[in-house]
Amino acid sequence: MTLSLRVVMLCIVLTFSCANTAIAQQSNNASITKSEAAERARKAENGRVLKVEQTSSKYRVKVLKKSGRVVTVDVDKRSGKVKTSKDKD
């Protein structure tokens, strides 16, 4: 009886420790989604999103402004910070 109780307790402890590790990894790798990046770029440039490309560290979003100019905006995957690149025609 004592041995089976120890085995059950060990299984419970291992289950919780694995769950905590998975949760910690998810929070460390938290990143914004492609649609969130598009929305942030759209708001920053006050235009219409044409295209969203993904790299390992950022999203590159092309936005059509009301003036007719196309601008490229980089959105950091982790922080969600928007950085505007140079204007393109």
Secondary structure as UniProt FT lines:
FT   HELIX           2..28
FT   HELIX           34..45
FT   STRAND          47..54
FT   STRAND          58..65
FT   TURN            66..67
FT   STRAND          70..76
FT   TURN            77..79
FT   STRAND          82..88
//
